Amino acid sequence: MPCHNFFKKKMNIQNTDSNTGLRTLTRTQSLVFVSGAMMMVLGVCGVVFGTFAGRALMRIATILFAIGAVAFTTIQMTQTYSGTSIVIRRLRRIMVIGDICFIIAALLMIESNFQIIFPFVAKTIDGYNAWVHFVYNNWVVALLIAAILEMYTTHRIAYELKKQQQ
């Protein structure tokens, strides 16, 4: 084994695809990425349809979504772009904004279902109104923004990489 490959493995330096400029994910990273996405989907379904099954299912689904969001966004943020295309760099920045929206959605979902801050804020009617207005079930808005940004950037990056290869 050449010396530089040994150090790349020891230092966990990943190769980039020479055609696309995107850093390739390892098998473990791909597994964490896909399982994080699946946990997010299952968590949202559990919260949306869990109202019929009870509060315990909603809380478990909330935790599942939060863990999935952290796993998904962490792996997606580590997949860097080393190419020279300004368009792809801009799309990657937009994708990071979508990742931040996923994390905000997870935090808002946790607060909506566990009501951690609620007892401190809802001491007055104004505090209660502010909590309902800014926090309660607004995770849906953050999740919608994140999903739209992720779908847009994923398709546009694929199109730009295909165009770049031709």
Secondary structure, DSSP 4 states (H G I P E B T S, - for coil): --HHHHHHHHTTPPPB-TTT-BBPPPHHHHHHHHHHHHHHHHHHHHHHHTTTT-HHHHHHHHHHHHHHHHHHHHHHHHS-B-S--HHHHHHHHHHHHHHHHHHHHHHHHHHHHH-SSHHHHTTSHHHHHHHHHHTTTTHHHHHHHHHHHHHHHHHHHHHHHHHHH-
